Amino acid sequence: MLETIELRKVFKNKAAVDNVNLYLDPGESVGLLGPNGAGKSTTISMISTLIRPTSGDVKLDGHSIIRQPQSIRSVLGVVPQEIALYEDLSALENLQFFGRIYGLRGKELARAVAEVLELVGLSDRQKDRIKTYSGGMKRRINIAAALLHQPKIIIMDEPTVGIDPQSRNHILDTVRLLNVEKQMTVLYTSHYMEEVEQLCDRIYIMDHGKVIASGRKEELKSILSAEDTIWLQLEEPCEALAAELRENHDIRQVNEEPSGIKLIVPKNSGILGQLFQAAERHHARIVNLHVQKPTLEDVFLHLTGRKLRD
Amino acid sequence: MGSFVKKDMLLMLRDRKELTILVLMPFILIAILGFALGGFVNGGTISLDMTFILVDEDDNASGKERLIQEIHDSSILPEDVKLQLIETADSIQPREMLVALLDSEEFAAVGEYTEMRLPDARKALEREEAVAILHIPQGFTYDMLKKMLLGSGEGAVIGLEGSATYALSAGILQDIMESFAYSVNFQTAVQQVSAVQGSAEGIDEALLSSNTVEGGVEFVSVNEPVNSMQYYTIGMAVLFVMYVATSIASKAYGERNQFTFDRIMIAGSHPLQFLSGKFISTVILAFIQLCLLFLLSTIVFQSFAGKSVDFWIGMLTVTAALALCMGGLATLLTSLNFRSGNENSSEVFGSLLVMMLAFVGGSFFPTSQMSEWIGAIGKWTPNGGALYSYMQITQGAGFDRYALPIVRLLIMSALFIAAGLWVFPRRREG
């Protein structure tokens, strides 16, 4: 349905997006996972025809949209990372304005506005100005504005950044509903791996402008099938302990966190004894220890040596 | 397009800060400057240093002789009345009174005059070498005395032709001349009553308190006067209308920053549709703002009260041209903001250039108070051109007198739009 081919964007001699290939099949929910600055938003901007690529192509049903941007705009809804709404207009006025820009008029417009307000659960606040809304409510109207013309594909760029858990759950439920019940194709970008894990069938992991891994959740996690993740919770941080563990060739990755150390080690490595001895040497008191199943976060850590939120 | 315009209108109406700048502030400034300058004119303590031309075509002596002869020859008038009238005619010297006024020390504080023939005077006025022509026509003394003493004829007329550029100074001269005409008429009326009653006692109190003493001298201005309230209503209106353009351009950049512009583009609108929306919104808002200021000033300060339909048609014509020019300016500033990726263009224009244009265009002081080259540049600024046109209309000039500035405004509008279209980025490169 939608694919990018060797998509590349260079800003001031630096490649923000570097030969990205991805595709979306109809009805799929695809995640684009990566830390801030990975190139997700630039990729989305090129797909939504806001930015012209330096090279490469974006095709919709086999036709290039670089030369014919209008062809994708009628079937594409984009929820930007920012609250792209007029703060001094009410939710209703915002939606009516964007609806008219999409070519909706009269009853058709009124019906579309009522439907999206109902979908995001803000019908009762429709006449209030956006500036009076909470962050979560603004995000919900931000989504509603992208759904007015009933697009086939919806691209959501970090739609849950900086909001309360209740609004976040509402948004995640909405995305699920759009994908499952309304059969919309979803491209969901986030640096919250748990959201992508919950919502998406397939995932692309981006870092430094490149897709570094892609596949179904299980396929990605299988990258770490030969490894265990050990979480060592300490009473106090201990840099000396982390430094010693980094020198240990049996440990593949050491990542310090405020409350402890996360280690990636070969499966059944029998390393626990060494860990306790090292902790004793550095007078580090272990509060808790458990061996985890690999998460997408671990996959990212494994692939890049960095955390998603770094 | 209607959606863009409606949205811009709503956003502007809900922005109290902008509304204060666009409507309340000019209104307050009209009041302050209008009243302040009114006091300054009435106080007459500061030299206005205006130069005007006196065209004196009257032959005072022959006019008086001719009238005395007519009184002599009259078969209707009794002899004693004839003698009284001749005596009165001899004692009244309106032309000398006027010249004495112009030569007085008090008048020297206001300005100075040179005498010329009428054709030369008009050429000098065109060259803006003087603020006005004061015209004492042929037969002035005769016509005045005939009307005054015999009650026949149309009376005499002192004419004033003012320069539009120096409308305010010409207005001051007009006030002085009106005062002079009143004084002469009043004095004559007293002498007439004295002649009939034998003394000045018993003159009707109503005559003394009257502001409209009927007499032989009438003051007629070729140009209607412009008072300080009118001047500053126009001056502030043409200054603050430029803030509509900067405000729209800044808000447009805000749309780019807040990604609503991106959303509009994703929805399939062409960037030029967005830009056209800015043009139309500015034109409408500028038109409304100007009309509102003129209307408020008329209601509260009586600035243009009682003006003719032709006057208002003229004002609306210039207002429409100025609004179109502001639309063009908003288009250009929006494009510059988008092209440069920051708000500097509209901010610099709003904070610095507007004030410079206001100064050069004569919003604060008539350009006659400044050097000639500033006045010449001022006419080529949107506000200066519009101010000149409004002044012409306020002085009662016909369309031919303000057609050229209107054409200039339309040319400026077209140039701004063309530059805006050229500069506006069609598609973001990043």
Chai-1 contact restraints between the chains, C-beta under 6 A:
chainA,res_idxA,chainB,res_idxB,connection_type,confidence,min_distance_angstrom,max_distance_angstrom,comment,restraint_id
A,F11,B,G430,contact,1.0,0.0,6.0,A-B,restraint_1
A,S48,B,I266,contact,1.0,0.0,6.0,A-B,restraint_2
A,L50,B,D262,contact,1.0,0.0,6.0,A-B,restraint_3
A,L50,B,R428,contact,1.0,0.0,6.0,A-B,restraint_4
A,I51,B,R428,contact,1.0,0.0,6.0,A-B,restraint_5
A,I51,B,G430,contact,1.0,0.0,6.0,A-B,restraint_6
A,R52,B,R427,contact,1.0,0.0,6.0,A-B,restraint_7
A,R73,B,G268,contact,1.0,0.0,6.0,A-B,restraint_8
A,V78,B,I266,contact,1.0,0.0,6.0,A-B,restraint_9
A,P80,B,F259,contact,1.0,0.0,6.0,A-B,restraint_10
A,E82,B,F259,contact,1.0,0.0,6.0,A-B,restraint_11
A,A84,B,F259,contact,1.0,0.0,6.0,A-B,restraint_12
A,A84,B,T260,contact,1.0,0.0,6.0,A-B,restraint_13
A,A84,B,R263,contact,1.0,0.0,6.0,A-B,restraint_14
A,D88,B,L11,contact,1.0,0.0,6.0,A-B,restraint_15
A,D88,B,R14,contact,1.0,0.0,6.0,A-B,restraint_16
A,F97,B,S3,contact,1.0,0.0,6.0,A-B,restraint_17
A,F97,B,K7,contact,1.0,0.0,6.0,A-B,restraint_18
A,R100,B,S3,contact,1.0,0.0,6.0,A-B,restraint_19
A,I101,B,I264,contact,1.0,0.0,6.0,A-B,restraint_20
A,I101,B,A267,contact,1.0,0.0,6.0,A-B,restraint_21
A,I101,B,S269,contact,1.0,0.0,6.0,A-B,restraint_22
A,Y102,B,A267,contact,1.0,0.0,6.0,A-B,restraint_23
